[in-house]
Amino acid sequence: MTAHRNRTVSCLGAALVVVLAAMGLVPAPAHARPACMPTGIAATSFGAHRHPLVGVHGWTGKPGQMTATLDAITRAMPNTFDPIAFDYSNANTDWAADPRVAQCLATFVNGVSDKQRAAGGDGRVFVVAHSMGGLAARFATDARYAVDQPVKPGVLGGVVSFDTPYLGSPFGNTAAGSAKQALDEFWDALTAKRLMPDRSSDAVRCLAVHDQARPLPSGCAYPPFLPSGVPVGQIGGDITLSRTLFGQKLYDVPLRSDGVVSTDSSTGYLSSGPPGSTPPRGSFGFQDIACTTTTDRTLDAVRTLVGSPNIVAGIIKTQLLAIGQLGLDSRILDQVLADDPQAELMVTLLAAAISDSGCTHTNILTEARAIAAAVTFLKKQLQTPAAAPPEEEILRPFATAGGAAAGWHVAPTAAGTNVVDCRYPSASPASKSPGIQFCAPSAANADACYFTRGSADGLCLQDPFTTTIFPVRASGPVTYDLPPPATPRPLGLLLDDGTRCRLRNGGSWSAQAQHPDYVGYYGCRKEGSDATLIVWADRDSDGGIDRSGTGWTVQVGDESGPLTTRYVRKVFYVGTA
């Protein structure tokens, strides 16, 4: 957001509103067709050799507040980006899961990608986001929130976030102890000016600090991780309060915060997923931007508010008490180190947030070192390979003359040879060669079998991740030399996190609790885990695999939990040697 250094009452009040209002809330009611703001895409030209750079503002913000940041980056990286800002000012006091934020941002990014691709580019889009805008980018990639169409796989080239509250803010939920009355006075005054929601709202409740050990309050939606492979650069402000007396420095008190979001929170992406979730693979970096303000300058900023009719005397008195007394500094430092903000620290943070320091929550967007860090992250992200189609391997376990091909072995038959029914000719869905067929029953895993001409004895590949094949005997006639399907489905998938998936072969599978209209296409196991995962997709999908982007993706999860989008790194088909 735009840095304001003019110490008028109106500017200080607005700055404080903006910095306080930039964190987590709960999902607003879903809208089938969200009312998105005008995009400006049609009037923007995108070059084939330049990538779109999308600026996403924070809560209570407007797209113009990203202009200076986008301009500074494009000046530092000439002929690299075409900047454009996303506008959700019609929903800028709602949680980023609201369709007017999540779905509208997804539609915006996809539209920008399509236009750049039409100009001859690769369609990759890079996002620079401030505060809650970083959370909006995450919700926009998830079909639970961008229900019409999330950001397409392979489109998001990278994200750089400025002071995004990945782990919440100490001002979330209920203010601690003796700070509550003072903060309530602030909040009521700002609510009266229609600049803040009522402090009893879910919006305020879900500002809560959270991590894997401290969950969000019930009903608060966790921002999902970005798709695996999307690099993230995190920039966080880190204010030090220099204790001064009559202009002379005494000592420093490190606040480890931009005044509103702690540095641990603004650089805590990898710890910010839903409980039990696994961070995706990718390139992740962070950069603290340190700055110093003095108690004298901070007190000046606080005293400027005294004359405002919307700020009662109680809050001023509390602030002066916390900042003006040297004896409270040890308590402030103890609260920083213990990650346990009480009245002294919280009031000091508020005062620091409205100071003129370069790394406050509002000022960091134009701070030279923060811009330099963003440029460094973007240069690295540009070098990250774009999502690519998966590697293809055709497994060839069957010798056309009969028996196992070289490098394969037939499992012992001590338990007896499986009897299969191949009377109804059907090519294996994973076949790339003639003669490989699908037989019943599904319990025999006989969906990739080969019979030597004239023989009822055959071999079947059950597990595409081993070199073992199993003998079978047909109970009736066999049709030889069946042609392979025009568009085969992989028998096996290797995902970007090492998960191995095998094509479903009939059977009765449960529904997915969060997506009851989805069906299971592949059963999956991750090495070192006994948990069974499933590739889920709509009944009308192309075999459960999304091939619409540059890279193939699937949605993976168990029967009850959330689904995670993963890239498919390798696919396995079946052929003859």
C-alpha positions as CSV (number, residue, x, y, z in Angstrom):
1,M,0.0,0.0,0.0
2,T,1.1,3.6,-0.6
3,A,3.5,4.9,1.9
4,H,2.2,8.0,3.7
5,R,4.7,10.2,5.5
6,N,2.5,13.2,5.9
7,R,1.7,13.3,9.6
8,T,-1.8,14.7,9.4
9,V,-4.5,13.1,11.5
10,S,-6.3,11.8,8.4
11,C,-3.3,10.1,6.9
12,L,-2.1,8.6,10.2
13,G,-5.6,7.2,10.8
14,A,-5.8,5.8,7.3
15,A,-2.4,4.2,7.6
16,L,-3.3,2.6,10.8
17,V,-6.6,1.3,9.4
18,V,-4.8,-0.2,6.4
19,V,-2.1,-2.0,8.4
20,L,-4.5,-3.4,11.0
21,A,-6.9,-4.7,8.4
22,A,-4.6,-6.9,6.3
23,M,-5.0,-10.3,7.7
24,G,-7.2,-13.5,7.9
25,L,-10.9,-13.7,8.1
26,V,-13.5,-16.4,7.3
27,P,-15.0,-17.2,3.9
28,A,-17.9,-15.0,2.9
29,P,-21.1,-16.7,1.6
30,A,-20.5,-18.3,-1.8
31,H,-21.7,-16.6,-4.9
32,A,-22.4,-18.6,-8.0
33,R,-21.4,-15.7,-10.3
34,P,-19.2,-13.2,-8.4
35,A,-19.4,-9.6,-9.5
36,C,-15.8,-8.9,-10.5
37,M,-14.4,-5.4,-11.0
38,P,-13.4,-4.3,-14.5
39,T,-10.1,-6.0,-15.4
40,G,-8.4,-3.7,-17.9
41,I,-7.0,-6.7,-19.7
42,A,-8.5,-5.7,-23.0
43,A,-6.7,-2.4,-22.9
44,T,-3.3,-3.9,-21.9
45,S,-0.8,-5.1,-24.5
46,F,1.3,-8.2,-23.6
47,G,4.5,-9.0,-25.4
48,A,5.5,-12.5,-26.4
49,H,8.9,-12.1,-24.7
50,R,7.6,-10.3,-21.6
51,H,5.7,-11.9,-18.8
52,P,2.6,-10.4,-17.2
53,L,3.3,-9.1,-13.7
54,V,0.1,-8.9,-11.7
55,G,-0.1,-6.7,-8.6
56,V,-2.6,-7.8,-5.9
57,H,-3.4,-5.2,-3.2
58,G,-4.3,-6.0,0.4
59,W,-7.4,-5.6,2.5
60,T,-9.1,-2.2,2.3
61,G,-6.7,-1.5,-0.6
62,K,-7.1,-0.4,-4.2
63,P,-5.2,-1.4,-7.3
64,G,-3.5,2.0,-7.5
65,Q,-1.7,1.2,-4.3
66,M,0.4,-1.4,-6.2
67,T,1.4,1.0,-9.0
68,A,4.6,2.3,-7.4
69,T,5.8,-1.2,-6.6
70,L,5.1,-2.5,-10.1
71,D,6.8,0.5,-11.7
72,A,9.9,0.1,-9.5
73,I,10.2,-3.6,-10.5
74,T,9.8,-3.0,-14.2
75,R,12.3,-0.2,-14.1
76,A,14.8,-2.5,-12.4
77,M,14.0,-5.3,-14.9
78,P,13.4,-3.6,-18.3
79,N,11.8,-5.5,-21.1
80,T,10.9,-8.3,-18.8
81,F,7.4,-7.7,-17.5
82,D,4.1,-6.1,-18.6
83,P,2.6,-4.8,-15.3
84,I,-1.1,-4.9,-14.5
85,A,-3.0,-4.6,-11.2
86,F,-5.9,-6.7,-10.1
87,D,-8.9,-4.9,-8.5
88,Y,-11.1,-6.4,-5.8
89,S,-12.0,-3.1,-4.1
90,N,-15.6,-4.2,-4.2
91,A,-14.7,-7.0,-1.7
92,N,-11.6,-5.6,-0.1
93,T,-13.0,-6.0,3.5
94,D,-13.9,-9.7,2.9
95,W,-11.8,-12.8,3.5
96,A,-9.8,-13.8,0.4
97,A,-11.8,-17.0,0.1
98,D,-14.8,-15.0,-1.0
99,P,-15.5,-15.7,-4.7
100,R,-15.3,-11.9,-5.5
101,V,-11.6,-12.3,-4.5
102,A,-10.6,-15.9,-5.1
103,Q,-12.7,-16.5,-8.3
104,C,-12.2,-13.1,-9.7
105,L,-8.5,-13.2,-9.2
106,A,-8.3,-16.7,-10.8
107,T,-10.4,-15.4,-13.8
108,F,-8.1,-12.4,-14.1
109,V,-4.9,-14.4,-14.0
110,N,-6.2,-16.9,-16.5
111,G,-7.4,-14.1,-18.8
112,V,-4.0,-12.4,-18.7
113,S,-2.3,-15.7,-19.4
114,D,-4.5,-16.4,-22.4
115,K,-3.9,-13.0,-23.9
116,Q,-0.1,-13.3,-23.5
117,R,-0.1,-16.8,-24.9
118,A,-2.2,-15.5,-27.9
119,A,0.6,-13.0,-28.5
120,G,3.1,-15.9,-28.8
121,G,4.3,-16.2,-25.2
122,D,4.3,-19.2,-22.8
123,G,1.4,-17.9,-20.7
124,R,3.3,-17.8,-17.4
125,V,2.1,-15.1,-15.0
126,F,4.0,-13.7,-12.0
127,V,2.3,-12.2,-9.0
128,V,3.5,-9.5,-6.6
129,A,1.1,-9.3,-3.6
130,H,0.8,-7.1,-0.5
131,S,-0.6,-8.4,2.8
132,M,-3.9,-10.3,2.2
133,G,-3.2,-10.3,-1.5
134,G,-0.7,-13.1,-0.9
135,L,-3.5,-15.2,0.7
136,A,-5.8,-14.3,-2.2
137,A,-3.3,-15.8,-4.7
138,R,-3.4,-19.1,-2.8
139,F,-7.2,-19.3,-2.7
140,A,-7.4,-18.5,-6.4
141,T,-5.5,-21.7,-7.2
142,D,-8.0,-24.0,-5.4
143,A,-11.2,-25.3,-6.9
144,R,-13.0,-25.1,-3.5
145,Y,-12.9,-21.3,-3.6
146,A,-12.4,-20.5,-7.3
147,V,-15.3,-22.8,-8.1
148,D,-15.8,-21.8,-11.7
149,Q,-12.2,-22.2,-12.7
150,P,-9.1,-21.9,-10.5
151,V,-5.8,-20.6,-11.9
152,K,-4.9,-23.1,-14.6
153,P,-2.0,-25.5,-14.0
154,G,1.3,-24.2,-15.2
155,V,0.1,-20.6,-15.4
156,L,1.5,-19.3,-12.1
157,G,5.2,-18.7,-12.6
158,G,5.9,-17.4,-9.1
159,V,4.7,-15.3,-6.3
160,V,6.4,-12.5,-4.3
161,S,4.7,-11.4,-1.1
162,F,5.2,-8.3,0.9
163,D,4.2,-8.6,4.6
164,T,1.6,-11.3,4.0
165,P,0.3,-12.6,7.3
166,Y,0.8,-16.3,6.6
167,L,0.6,-17.1,10.3
168,G,-1.8,-14.4,11.3
169,S,-1.4,-11.3,13.5
170,P,-1.2,-10.7,17.3
171,F,-4.2,-8.4,16.8
172,G,-6.4,-11.2,15.7
173,N,-9.1,-13.0,17.7
174,T,-9.3,-11.2,21.1
175,A,-6.7,-8.8,22.3
176,A,-4.6,-9.9,25.2
177,G,-5.4,-8.9,28.8
178,S,-4.9,-5.3,29.6
179,A,-4.5,-4.3,26.0
180,K,-8.1,-5.1,25.2
181,Q,-9.7,-1.9,26.4
182,A,-7.2,0.3,24.6
183,L,-7.5,-1.6,21.4
184,D,-11.3,-1.7,21.6
185,E,-11.3,2.1,21.8
186,F,-9.2,2.3,18.6
187,W,-11.5,-0.2,16.9
188,D,-14.8,1.5,17.8
189,A,-13.5,4.9,16.7
190,L,-12.4,3.4,13.3
191,T,-15.7,1.5,12.9
192,A,-17.6,4.8,13.4
193,K,-15.7,6.1,10.4
194,R,-16.8,3.0,8.4
195,L,-13.1,2.0,8.0
196,M,-13.1,-1.2,10.0
197,P,-15.6,-4.0,10.6
198,D,-17.3,-4.4,13.9
199,R,-14.8,-5.9,16.3
200,S,-17.2,-8.7,17.2
201,S,-17.2,-9.9,13.6
202,D,-15.7,-13.1,12.3
203,A,-13.4,-10.9,10.3
204,V,-11.6,-9.8,13.5
205,R,-11.9,-13.3,15.1
206,C,-10.0,-14.9,12.3
207,L,-7.0,-12.6,12.5
208,A,-5.8,-15.1,15.1
209,V,-2.1,-16.2,15.2
210,H,-1.9,-19.8,14.1
211,D,0.5,-22.5,13.1
212,Q,0.6,-26.3,13.1
213,A,0.3,-26.4,16.9
214,R,-2.3,-23.5,17.2
215,P,-5.2,-23.9,14.8
216,L,-7.4,-21.1,13.5
217,P,-10.7,-20.6,15.3
218,S,-13.5,-22.9,14.2
219,G,-15.0,-21.8,10.9
220,C,-12.0,-19.9,9.7
221,A,-10.8,-21.2,6.3
222,Y,-7.1,-22.1,5.9
223,P,-5.5,-20.7,2.7
224,P,-4.4,-23.8,0.7
225,F,-0.8,-24.1,-0.4
226,L,0.0,-23.0,-3.9
227,P,0.4,-25.8,-6.5
228,S,3.5,-27.8,-6.2
229,G,6.4,-26.3,-8.1
230,V,5.3,-22.6,-7.8
231,P,8.2,-20.7,-6.3
232,V,7.5,-18.2,-3.5
233,G,9.6,-15.2,-2.3
234,Q,8.6,-13.7,1.0
235,I,9.5,-10.2,2.2
236,G,8.8,-9.1,5.8
237,G,9.4,-5.9,7.7
238,D,11.5,-5.9,10.9
239,I,11.3,-2.8,13.0
240,T,13.7,-2.0,15.8
241,L,12.6,0.6,18.3
242,S,15.6,2.8,19.3
243,R,15.1,4.1,22.8
244,T,16.0,7.8,22.8
245,L,15.9,10.4,25.5
246,F,16.0,14.1,24.5
247,G,17.4,13.0,21.2
248,Q,20.1,10.7,22.6
249,K,20.1,7.0,21.9
250,L,20.1,4.7,24.9
251,Y,19.6,1.2,23.5
252,D,17.5,-0.8,20.9
253,V,14.4,-2.9,21.4
254,P,13.9,-5.3,18.5
255,L,10.2,-5.7,17.7
256,R,10.5,-8.5,15.0
257,S,7.4,-7.0,13.2
258,D,6.3,-4.5,10.7
259,G,4.0,-3.2,13.4
260,V,1.1,-5.4,12.4
261,V,2.5,-8.7,11.1
262,S,5.4,-10.4,12.8
263,T,8.5,-11.2,10.7
264,D,8.0,-14.9,11.5
265,S,4.4,-14.7,10.1
266,S,5.4,-12.7,6.9
267,T,8.1,-15.3,6.1
268,G,6.2,-18.3,7.4
269,Y,4.6,-19.7,4.2
270,L,6.0,-23.3,4.6
271,S,4.4,-23.5,8.1
272,S,1.0,-22.0,7.1
273,G,-0.9,-24.9,5.6
274,P,-3.9,-26.6,7.1
275,P,-3.0,-28.9,10.0
276,G,-1.5,-32.1,8.8
277,S,-0.8,-30.8,5.3
278,T,2.5,-31.3,3.6
279,P,4.2,-28.3,2.0
280,P,4.5,-28.6,-1.7
281,R,7.8,-28.9,-3.5
282,G,9.4,-25.8,-5.0
283,S,11.8,-22.9,-4.5
284,F,11.0,-20.8,-1.4
285,G,13.0,-17.8,-0.1
286,F,12.5,-15.0,2.4
287,Q,14.1,-11.7,3.1
288,D,13.8,-9.6,6.3
289,I,13.9,-5.8,5.7
290,A,15.2,-4.2,8.9
291,C,14.6,-0.6,9.8
292,T,14.8,1.6,12.9
293,T,12.5,4.2,14.4
294,T,13.1,6.1,17.6
295,T,10.8,6.5,20.5
296,D,10.9,10.3,20.1
297,R,9.6,10.0,16.5
298,T,7.0,7.4,17.5
299,L,5.7,9.6,20.3
300,D,5.4,12.5,17.8
301,A,3.3,10.3,15.6
302,V,1.1,9.3,18.5
303,R,0.7,12.9,19.8
304,T,-0.5,13.9,16.3
305,L,-3.6,11.8,16.9
306,V,-4.6,13.7,20.1
307,G,-6.7,16.3,18.4
308,S,-8.8,13.7,16.5
309,P,-12.4,13.6,17.6
310,N,-12.5,9.9,16.8
311,I,-9.7,8.9,19.1
312,V,-10.5,9.1,22.8
313,A,-8.0,10.1,25.4
314,G,-7.8,6.7,26.9
315,I,-5.8,5.2,24.0
316,I,-3.4,8.1,23.9
317,K,-2.7,7.7,27.6
318,T,-2.1,4.0,27.2
319,Q,0.2,4.5,24.3
320,L,2.2,7.2,26.0
321,L,2.5,5.0,29.1
322,A,3.8,2.0,27.1
323,I,6.2,3.9,24.9
324,G,7.3,6.7,27.2
325,Q,8.4,4.7,30.2
326,L,11.8,3.1,30.1
327,G,10.9,0.6,32.8
328,L,8.5,-1.2,30.4
329,D,11.2,-2.0,27.8
330,S,12.3,-5.2,29.5
331,R,8.7,-6.5,29.5
332,I,8.3,-5.6,25.8
333,L,11.5,-7.5,25.0
334,D,10.4,-10.5,27.1
335,Q,7.1,-10.6,25.2
336,V,8.8,-10.5,21.8
337,L,11.1,-13.4,22.8
338,A,8.3,-15.4,24.2
339,D,6.0,-14.7,21.3
340,D,3.4,-13.7,23.9
341,P,2.3,-10.1,23.1
342,Q,0.6,-8.3,26.0
343,A,-0.5,-4.7,26.5
344,E,2.9,-3.2,26.5
345,L,4.1,-4.8,23.2
346,M,0.8,-4.6,21.4
347,V,0.5,-0.8,22.0
348,T,4.1,-0.3,21.0
349,L,3.5,-2.3,17.8
350,L,0.6,-0.1,16.9
351,A,2.6,3.0,17.5
352,A,5.5,1.7,15.4
353,A,3.1,0.8,12.6
354,I,2.2,4.5,12.1
355,S,5.8,5.7,12.2
356,D,7.7,6.9,9.2
357,S,10.0,3.9,9.1
358,G,10.6,2.3,5.7
359,C,9.7,-1.2,6.7
360,T,6.3,-0.7,8.3
361,H,3.4,-2.6,6.9
362,T,2.4,0.3,4.5
363,N,5.8,1.7,3.7
364,I,7.5,-1.5,2.7
365,L,6.0,-1.5,-0.8
366,T,8.2,1.3,-1.8
367,E,11.3,0.6,0.4
368,A,14.4,0.3,-1.9
369,R,15.7,-2.8,-0.2
370,A,12.3,-4.5,-0.4
371,I,12.1,-3.7,-4.1
372,A,15.6,-5.1,-4.6
373,A,14.6,-8.3,-2.8
374,A,11.5,-8.7,-5.0
375,V,13.7,-8.2,-8.1
376,T,16.1,-10.9,-6.9
377,F,13.2,-13.3,-6.2
378,L,11.6,-12.7,-9.6
379,K,14.9,-13.2,-11.5
380,K,15.2,-16.6,-9.8
381,Q,11.6,-17.5,-10.5
382,L,12.0,-16.6,-14.2
383,Q,14.8,-19.2,-14.4
384,T,12.5,-21.9,-12.9
385,P,11.5,-24.2,-15.7
386,A,7.9,-23.9,-16.7
387,A,5.6,-26.8,-16.0
388,A,6.3,-29.5,-18.7
389,P,4.3,-32.5,-19.9
390,P,5.2,-35.6,-18.0
391,E,7.9,-38.0,-19.1
392,E,6.4,-41.1,-20.8
393,E,7.6,-44.6,-20.4
394,I,6.1,-47.7,-22.1
395,L,6.6,-50.8,-20.0
396,R,7.3,-53.8,-22.2
397,P,6.9,-56.9,-20.0
398,F,5.5,-59.3,-22.6
399,A,7.5,-61.0,-25.4
400,T,5.4,-61.3,-28.5
401,A,6.6,-64.9,-28.9
402,G,5.4,-65.7,-25.4
403,G,6.7,-65.5,-21.9
404,A,8.4,-62.6,-20.1
405,A,10.5,-60.1,-21.9
406,A,14.1,-59.6,-20.8
407,G,14.4,-57.9,-17.4
408,W,11.0,-59.2,-16.3
409,H,10.1,-62.2,-14.3
410,V,7.0,-64.3,-13.7
411,A,5.7,-64.6,-10.2
412,P,5.6,-68.2,-8.7
413,T,2.3,-70.0,-9.0
414,A,2.2,-71.7,-5.7
415,A,-1.2,-70.2,-4.9
416,G,-2.6,-71.3,-8.2
417,T,-3.0,-69.5,-11.5
418,N,-5.7,-66.9,-11.6
419,V,-8.6,-67.7,-14.0
420,V,-9.8,-64.8,-16.0
421,D,-12.7,-64.2,-18.4
422,C,-11.7,-62.6,-21.7
423,R,-14.8,-63.6,-23.7
424,Y,-15.8,-59.9,-24.3
425,P,-13.0,-58.4,-26.3
426,S,-11.7,-55.2,-24.8
427,A,-8.3,-53.6,-25.2
428,S,-6.4,-52.6,-22.1
429,P,-7.0,-48.9,-21.4
430,A,-3.2,-48.5,-20.9
431,S,-2.1,-50.4,-24.0
432,K,0.3,-49.0,-26.6
433,S,0.7,-52.3,-28.5
434,P,-1.8,-54.7,-30.2
435,G,-2.9,-57.7,-28.2
436,I,-2.9,-56.3,-24.7
437,Q,-6.3,-56.7,-23.3
438,F,-8.7,-56.2,-20.4
439,C,-10.2,-59.2,-18.7
440,A,-12.5,-59.9,-15.8
441,P,-12.9,-60.1,-12.8
442,S,-11.6,-56.8,-11.4
443,A,-10.2,-58.7,-8.3
444,A,-7.7,-60.5,-10.6
445,N,-6.1,-57.1,-11.7
446,A,-6.3,-58.4,-15.2
447,D,-6.6,-55.1,-17.0
448,A,-3.2,-55.3,-18.8
449,C,-2.8,-58.9,-20.0
450,Y,-1.2,-60.6,-23.0
451,F,-1.9,-64.0,-24.6
452,T,0.3,-65.7,-27.0
453,R,-1.7,-66.6,-30.2
454,G,-3.4,-69.9,-29.9
455,S,-2.9,-70.2,-26.2
456,A,-5.2,-69.8,-23.2
457,D,-2.3,-69.1,-21.0
458,G,-1.3,-65.4,-20.5
459,L,0.6,-63.0,-18.4
460,C,-0.7,-59.8,-16.7
461,L,1.1,-56.7,-15.4
462,Q,-0.5,-55.7,-12.1
463,D,2.0,-53.2,-10.6
464,P,3.6,-50.8,-13.0
465,F,6.3,-50.0,-10.4
466,T,7.8,-53.5,-10.2
467,T,9.3,-55.9,-12.8
468,T,7.0,-58.8,-11.9
469,I,4.2,-60.2,-14.0
470,F,1.6,-62.8,-13.1
471,P,0.4,-65.9,-15.0
472,V,-3.3,-66.3,-15.8
473,R,-5.5,-68.8,-17.7
474,A,-8.5,-67.7,-19.8
475,S,-11.7,-69.6,-19.0
476,G,-13.1,-69.2,-22.5
477,P,-12.2,-67.9,-25.9
478,V,-9.5,-65.2,-26.3
479,T,-9.4,-62.6,-29.0
480,Y,-5.9,-62.0,-30.1
481,D,-4.3,-58.8,-31.7
482,L,-6.8,-56.4,-30.3
483,P,-5.8,-52.9,-31.4
484,P,-4.8,-50.4,-28.7
485,P,-7.2,-47.6,-27.8
486,A,-6.8,-44.3,-29.7
487,T,-6.2,-42.4,-26.4
488,P,-4.8,-44.8,-23.8
489,R,-4.8,-43.9,-20.1
490,P,-1.6,-44.4,-18.1
491,L,-1.5,-47.6,-16.0
492,G,0.7,-45.7,-13.5
493,L,1.5,-42.1,-12.5
494,L,4.5,-40.8,-10.6
495,L,3.6,-37.4,-9.0
496,D,5.9,-34.5,-8.2
497,D,6.1,-35.5,-4.5
498,G,7.0,-39.1,-5.2
499,T,3.5,-40.5,-4.8
500,R,2.8,-43.6,-7.0
501,C,-0.7,-44.1,-8.4
502,R,-2.2,-47.1,-10.2
503,L,-5.2,-47.0,-12.5
504,R,-8.4,-48.1,-11.0
505,N,-9.7,-51.5,-12.2
506,G,-13.3,-51.5,-11.3
507,G,-14.5,-52.2,-7.7
508,S,-16.7,-50.2,-5.4
509,W,-15.0,-47.0,-4.0
510,S,-16.5,-44.6,-1.5
511,A,-17.4,-41.0,-2.4
512,Q,-15.2,-38.0,-1.6
513,A,-16.8,-36.2,1.4
514,Q,-16.0,-32.7,0.2
515,H,-16.7,-33.4,-3.5
516,P,-19.5,-36.0,-3.5
517,D,-19.8,-35.7,-7.3
518,Y,-16.2,-36.8,-7.9
519,V,-15.1,-40.4,-8.6
520,G,-11.8,-42.1,-8.0
521,Y,-9.6,-42.8,-10.9
522,Y,-6.3,-44.0,-9.4
523,G,-5.3,-45.5,-6.1
524,C,-2.1,-44.0,-4.7
525,R,0.6,-44.7,-2.1
526,K,3.5,-42.5,-1.0
527,E,6.7,-44.2,-0.2
528,G,7.1,-44.6,3.5
529,S,3.4,-44.2,4.2
530,D,0.6,-46.7,4.7
531,A,-2.1,-44.1,3.9
532,T,-4.1,-44.8,0.8
533,L,-4.8,-41.7,-1.4
534,I,-7.0,-41.4,-4.4
535,V,-6.9,-39.3,-7.6
536,W,-10.4,-37.7,-7.7
537,A,-12.1,-35.9,-10.5
538,D,-15.4,-35.2,-12.1
539,R,-17.1,-38.1,-13.8
540,D,-16.7,-36.4,-17.2
541,S,-13.0,-35.7,-16.8
542,D,-10.3,-37.1,-19.0
543,G,-9.4,-40.2,-17.0
544,G,-8.9,-38.0,-13.8
545,I,-6.0,-36.1,-15.3
546,D,-6.1,-32.4,-16.2
547,R,-4.2,-31.9,-19.4
548,S,-5.4,-28.3,-20.1
549,G,-2.2,-26.7,-19.0
550,T,1.4,-27.1,-20.0
551,G,1.9,-29.7,-17.3
552,W,-0.5,-32.5,-16.3
553,T,-2.1,-32.3,-12.9
554,V,-4.3,-34.4,-10.6
555,Q,-6.2,-33.8,-7.4
556,V,-5.1,-36.2,-4.7
557,G,-6.5,-36.9,-1.2
558,D,-8.3,-39.4,0.9
559,E,-12.0,-39.9,1.2
560,S,-12.6,-37.2,3.8
561,G,-10.0,-34.5,3.7
562,P,-9.1,-31.7,1.3
563,L,-7.7,-32.4,-2.1
564,T,-4.2,-31.3,-3.2
565,T,-3.2,-30.5,-6.8
566,R,-0.1,-32.3,-7.9
567,Y,1.9,-32.3,-11.1
568,V,2.3,-35.6,-12.9
569,R,6.0,-36.1,-13.5
570,K,5.9,-39.5,-15.3
571,V,3.3,-41.7,-16.9
572,F,3.5,-45.5,-17.6
573,Y,1.8,-47.3,-20.4
574,V,2.0,-51.0,-21.4
575,G,3.4,-52.5,-24.7
576,T,5.1,-55.6,-26.0
577,A,8.8,-56.2,-26.5
